[in-house]
Amino acid sequence: MIYAVIMAGGSGTRFWPRSIKELPKQFLSLFGEGTMIQNTARRIESMIPQERILVVTNDNYVDIVKDQLPSVPEENIIGEPVAKNTAPCVAIAAQLLYKKDPEAVMVVLPADHHIEQPDAFKEYLTAAIEKAKSGSNLVTIGIEPDRPETGYGYIQGDISKSEKVNGKDVYSVKAFKEKPDLETANRFLQEGNYYWNSGMFIWKAETILDEFEKHLPGMYKKVLKANDGLFEVNHKESIDQFYQSCESISIDYGIMEHAKEVFVVPGDFGWNDVGSWTAVYDLGEKDETGNVVKSQNSTFSETNNSYVYSESGKMISLVGVDNVAVVETEHAILVCNLENAQNVKDIVEQLKSNPDLKKFL
């Protein structure tokens, strides 16, 4: 049977001040109806109902997940006592699913992506699932690039080793590449066999556990040790012991870069990882001057291509500025150039380091 594992443990620092410690990005409504995690679950519900979804999140967010995804069984919500990157998340979910269903196929999805064409996405996902089911294959969905992007990692596909699965191209993976400089990103775009790493993975639970045994044997032994306790009425102690004892490493570094049977399904379905306020602006509905306005009361003079969000209803007026984001919440106001929106995380680090300002996180 097919299951989904939604990774929802991030802190969303680039979306301060809306994304705060008590309610990070994945639990916010940034586009129309529904929060990001709700939309992630809804876009796959025709393939994977919420009864077959596992959510891995921070301990502090378990109750938020229960509230936002009430159809996900409570025992399917895994609270992490400490953030240890994506490999431990995958390991514990794979062990749970394998013991529940030895034939389980896992679809691993970040909670905070935006997809404009969900029907097209499901076609690519179906092809990836079929490839994963056909052998001991690790499958990822790559995004066909439309620009030389330096903010994403890349997947190099081997076009000489290609096949069609459910009408979609599937390539063997030659290599995973780190975020490139602009010159390298341009070369990747020109060569045509490089795809953005979406962070979406598909495999059988048994297959990924075998890969953990090969490439992360220490973590594999720890997840086996946790196994007996995972199926007790209260399995929290076993999960906590596993997380406290295992290393912090991503599934990309720990497994994907070392495994042999790795495949990519290149896709084009309006994907955006919503990595900053710039992405929210890009995806927003713009007026005749290119402004995206999420405010009850605002006026503009000689202002173009900007984003305004306000919770209080206060009048916000922008005069003679372009390409800025203004985000006003109950406790804070952010003003930044959209070109520098990634650096909002630096503000968060400053708040963390100042005892008097931590209250604004």
C-alpha positions in Angstrom: 0.0 0.0 0.0 1.1 3.6 -0.6 1.7 5.9 2.4 2.8 9.5 2.7 5.3 10.9 5.1 5.0 14.7 5.5 8.1 16.4 7.0 6.8 19.3 9.1 9.5 20.1 11.6 11.0 23.3 10.1 11.1 26.7 11.9 10.6 28.9 8.8 13.0 31.6 9.9 12.9 33.4 6.5 9.2 34.1 7.0 9.6 36.1 10.2 7.6 37.9 11.6 4.6 35.8 10.4 6.5 32.6 11.0 7.3 32.4 14.7 8.4 29.7 17.1 4.8 28.9 18.2 3.4 28.9 14.6 6.0 28.4 11.8 5.6 28.6 8.1 4.1 25.2 7.4 1.1 26.0 9.5 0.4 29.4 7.9 -2.0 30.2 5.1 0.1 32.0 2.6 -1.9 31.3 -0.6 -5.7 31.3 -0.7 -7.5 28.8 1.5 -5.7 26.3 3.7 -2.4 26.2 5.4 0.7 24.8 3.7 0.5 21.5 5.4 -3.2 21.2 4.8 -2.7 21.9 1.1 0.1 19.3 1.0 -2.2 16.6 2.4 -5.1 17.7 0.2 -3.3 17.6 -3.1 -2.5 13.9 -2.6 -5.8 12.8 -1.0 -7.1 11.1 -4.1 -4.1 8.8 -4.0 -3.2 8.7 -0.3 -6.0 9.4 2.2 -5.1 11.1 5.5 -5.5 7.7 7.3 -2.3 6.7 5.5 -0.3 9.8 6.2 2.5 10.1 8.8 3.5 13.5 9.9 6.9 14.0 11.4 7.1 17.3 13.3 8.6 19.1 16.3 7.2 18.1 19.7 5.9 21.6 20.1 3.8 21.3 16.9 2.0 18.0 17.5 -1.2 19.6 18.7 -1.2 22.0 15.8 -0.9 19.1 13.4 -3.8 17.4 15.2 -5.9 20.5 14.8 -5.0 21.2 11.2 -5.1 17.6 10.0 -7.9 16.0 12.1 -8.2 13.0 9.8 -4.6 11.9 10.4 -4.6 9.2 13.2 -3.0 10.5 16.4 -0.6 7.6 16.4 0.6 8.7 12.9 1.9 12.0 14.3 5.6 11.7 15.3 7.0 14.4 17.6 10.7 15.0 17.4 12.3 16.0 20.7 15.2 17.6 18.8 15.8 18.6 15.2 18.2 16.1 13.6 17.7 16.9 9.9 15.9 14.6 7.5 17.6 11.2 7.7 16.3 10.3 11.2 12.8 11.4 10.2 12.9 9.0 7.2 14.4 6.2 9.3 11.8 6.3 12.0 8.9 6.6 9.5 10.3 3.8 7.4 10.6 1.5 10.4 7.0 2.2 11.5 5.6 1.6 8.1 7.6 -1.5 7.4 6.4 -3.2 10.6 2.9 -2.2 9.8 3.0 -3.2 6.1 6.1 -5.0 4.7 5.1 -3.9 1.2 4.7 -0.2 2.1 5.7 2.4 -0.4 6.7 5.8 1.1 6.1 9.1 -0.5 8.2 11.6 1.4 7.0 15.2 1.0 8.0 18.5 2.7 5.1 20.2 4.3 5.7 23.7 2.9 5.9 23.5 -0.9 3.4 25.2 -3.3 2.3 23.4 -6.4 0.2 25.3 -8.9 -0.8 22.3 -11.0 -1.7 19.5 -8.6 -3.2 17.2 -11.3 0.0 17.3 -13.3 2.0 16.7 -10.1 0.0 13.6 -9.4 0.9 12.2 -12.8 4.6 12.6 -12.1 4.1 11.2 -8.6 2.3 8.1 -10.0 5.2 7.4 -12.4 7.7 7.8 -9.4 5.6 5.3 -7.3 5.5 2.8 -10.1 9.3 3.0 -10.5 9.8 2.6 -6.8 7.5 -0.4 -6.7 9.3 -2.2 -9.6 12.5 -2.9 -7.6 15.0 -1.8 -5.0 14.8 1.8 -6.3 15.2 5.1 -4.7 13.3 7.7 -6.7 13.2 11.5 -6.5 11.2 14.1 -8.4 13.4 16.7 -10.0 12.1 20.1 -11.2 12.8 21.1 -14.8 14.7 24.4 -14.4 13.5 27.6 -16.2 16.4 29.8 -15.0 19.9 29.5 -13.7 19.0 29.3 -10.0 21.7 29.4 -7.4 19.5 28.8 -4.4 18.7 25.1 -5.1 20.7 21.9 -5.2 20.7 20.0 -8.5 20.3 16.4 -9.7 22.2 15.3 -12.7 20.3 12.8 -14.8 21.9 10.2 -17.1 19.9 10.7 -20.2 21.6 7.7 -21.8 20.0 5.5 -19.1 16.3 6.5 -19.6 13.0 4.8 -19.7 9.3 5.7 -19.8 7.1 4.9 -16.8 3.4 5.8 -17.1 4.4 8.1 -20.0 6.9 10.0 -18.0 10.7 10.1 -18.5 12.7 8.4 -15.7 16.5 8.8 -15.7 19.2 7.1 -13.7 20.9 9.7 -11.4 24.6 10.5 -12.1 25.2 12.8 -9.2 23.7 15.3 -6.7 25.2 18.7 -6.9 25.5 21.4 -4.2 24.0 24.9 -4.7 26.1 26.3 -7.6 27.4 29.7 -8.4 25.8 31.6 -11.3 28.3 30.4 -13.9 27.8 26.8 -12.9 24.0 27.2 -12.8 24.0 28.6 -16.3 26.0 25.6 -17.5 23.6 23.2 -15.8 20.7 25.0 -17.6 22.5 24.8 -21.0 23.4 21.1 -20.7 19.7 20.3 -20.1 20.1 17.2 -17.9 20.2 18.9 -14.5 17.1 19.3 -12.4 16.3 21.2 -9.2 16.3 18.9 -6.1 12.7 19.2 -4.8 13.3 17.2 -1.7 10.5 14.8 -2.6 11.4 11.1 -2.4 9.6 7.8 -3.2 10.7 4.3 -2.2 9.6 1.1 -0.5 10.1 1.2 3.2 12.1 -2.1 3.0 14.4 -0.6 0.3 15.3 2.6 2.3 15.9 0.6 5.5 18.3 -1.6 3.5 20.1 1.6 2.4 20.3 2.8 6.0 21.9 -0.5 6.9 24.5 0.0 4.1 25.3 3.7 4.4 24.2 4.8 7.9 24.6 1.5 9.9 24.8 3.3 13.3 21.4 5.0 12.7 20.0 1.7 11.4 21.0 -0.2 14.6 19.4 2.6 16.6 16.1 2.5 14.7 16.0 -1.3 15.1 16.6 -0.9 18.8 13.7 1.5 19.0 11.4 -0.9 17.1 9.8 -2.8 19.9 8.7 0.4 21.7 7.3 1.9 18.6 4.2 -0.3 18.7 3.4 0.2 22.4 0.4 2.4 23.4 2.9 5.1 24.4 5.8 5.0 22.0 7.1 8.5 22.8 9.9 7.2 24.9 11.3 5.0 22.2 11.1 7.8 19.6 12.8 10.3 22.0 15.7 7.8 22.8 16.2 7.3 19.1 16.4 11.0 18.3 18.6 11.8 21.2 21.2 9.1 20.3 21.4 9.4 16.5 23.4 11.8 14.4 22.1 14.8 12.6 22.4 14.3 8.8 20.2 14.8 5.7 18.8 12.0 3.7 20.7 13.5 0.7 24.1 13.3 2.3 23.5 10.2 4.3 21.9 8.0 1.7 21.1 9.4 -1.7 24.6 10.4 -2.7 25.9 6.9 -1.9 23.2 4.6 -3.1 23.4 2.9 -6.5 19.8 2.5 -7.7 18.7 6.1 -7.7 16.4 7.6 -10.3 14.9 11.0 -11.1 11.5 11.8 -12.6 11.9 15.3 -14.1 8.6 17.2 -13.6 7.0 20.5 -14.6 4.0 21.3 -12.5 4.4 24.8 -11.1 6.6 23.9 -8.1 7.9 26.4 -5.7 9.6 25.7 -2.4 8.4 29.1 -1.0 11.8 29.8 0.4 11.3 33.5 1.2 9.0 36.5 1.0 10.2 36.9 -2.6 8.4 33.6 -3.5 5.2 34.8 -1.8 5.4 38.0 -3.8 6.1 36.0 -7.1 3.1 33.8 -6.5 0.7 36.5 -5.4 -2.0 38.3 -7.4 -0.5 41.6 -8.6 -2.3 44.9 -9.3 -1.6 47.1 -12.3 1.6 48.4 -10.7 2.9 45.0 -9.8 2.1 45.2 -6.1 0.7 42.4 -4.1 -1.5 43.7 -1.3 -2.7 41.7 1.7 -3.8 44.7 3.8 -7.2 46.2 4.6 -5.9 49.8 4.4 -3.0 50.8 2.2 -2.0 53.5 -0.2 0.8 53.8 -2.7 2.6 56.6 -4.6 5.3 55.8 -7.1 5.6 52.4 -5.7 5.9 49.3 -7.8 6.5 45.5 -7.5 6.2 45.4 -3.8 4.4 43.2 -1.2 2.4 44.4 1.7 0.8 42.3 4.5 -0.9 43.6 7.6 -2.8 42.0 10.4 -3.8 45.1 12.4 -5.7 47.1 9.9 -3.4 50.1 10.4 -2.9 52.3 7.4 0.3 51.4 5.5 1.5 53.9 2.9 4.5 53.4 0.6 6.0 56.3 -1.3 8.7 56.2 -3.9 9.9 52.6 -3.2 10.1 49.6 -5.4 10.7 45.9 -4.8 10.1 45.9 -1.0 8.2 43.7 1.4 6.4 45.2 4.3 5.1 42.6 6.8 3.2 43.8 9.9 2.0 41.5 12.6 0.8 42.0 16.2 4.3 42.2 17.6 6.7 43.2 14.8 7.2 44.9 11.5 9.6 43.8 8.8 10.7 46.0 5.9 13.1 44.4 3.4 14.2 44.6 -0.2 12.7 41.6 -2.0 16.1 40.9 -3.5 17.5 40.4 0.0 14.6 38.5 1.5 16.7 35.4 2.1 18.6 37.4 4.7 15.6 37.7 7.0 17.1 34.6 8.7 19.9 36.9 9.8 17.4 39.1 11.7 16.1 35.9 13.4 19.6 35.0 14.5 20.1 38.5 16.0 16.8 38.1 17.9 17.9 34.7 19.2 21.2 36.1 20.5 19.6 39.1 22.4 17.8 38.1 25.6 15.7 41.3 25.4 14.5 40.6 21.9 13.8 36.8 22.0 10.2 37.5 22.9 9.7 38.6 19.3 10.5 35.2 17.8 
